[in-house]
Amino acid sequence: MSQEGYTAGFFTTGTMTVDGQRLVSRETVTGNAQGITEVESVNELLPDGRMRSTARYLKGGQWVGGREVLYVVDPAAQVIFK
């Protein structure tokens, strides 16, 4: 699957692939003021039901750490449509 997006003054073009329980996204970045030229993100379902989302960035020819987020189901949460 290909994706394109334009946000915050820069443009990305990339692909997403499914690898088992992981969704892997690789994007080429054009016009980023901080010099980021690629982004790789991985979303995966963990055995305990949580979802982990990580990202790293290619800046100046080197991969630099980005972020890691863990999503946990809140059993008390309710979806309310307005």
N, C-alpha and C positions, 0 to 999 in steps of 0.2 A: 504494500500500500504506500503510495506517495502522499506527501503532505507539503503544503507551502503556507507560509504565514508571514505577515508583516506587522511588527509591533515595535514600539519604543525606538523607531528610527532605523531599524535594521531588518533584513529579510532573511528567511531561512527556507531551505529546500531539503527534504529528507525522505527517509524510508522507515517503515516500522515492520518488524518481523516478529513472529511468534516462535519462541524457543521453549518448548515444554510449558511450564507455568510462568514463563517470563515474556514480557512484551518489551522488545528492544528497539529504541529509536536512535537513528544517527542523522544528524542535521548538519548541513553546510551553512555557515553564517556569513552574510555579506553586509558590510557597513556597520559593524559593531564598533562603537567608539573606544571600547576597552581592549580591542585587538583580539577578541574571541573569534575563531574561524570555524570551529566545529563544536558540536554538543552531542554527547552520548548519554542517553537516559535509559534506565532499566526499571521496569515495574514488575514485581513478582509476588505471587501468592505464597505465603509461608505455611508450613504444615499446621501451625496453630491457628490459622484463619486470618492472621494479620496480613497486610499488604505493605511491602517495602518499596519505596521509590527512591532511586539514587540518580545523580547526574554528575558528570564531570565535563570539563571544558578544555578545548585545545587553544592555548594562548601563547604566542611567541614560540610555537613549535613544540611546546611541552604540555602534557596533560596535567591539569590542576584540579584539585578536589572541588567539588561543588556543594552538593547538599545530600542529605539522607533524611527521609521522612518515613515514619511508621504509622500506618493507619490501623486503628483498632475499632471493632464494632462496639457501639454503645447500645446495650440491650434496652436501655430506657428511652432511647431516642425515638421520636415520632416524626413522620413526614406529614407536614401540614401544607396543603395546597390552598392558595388564596384565589 
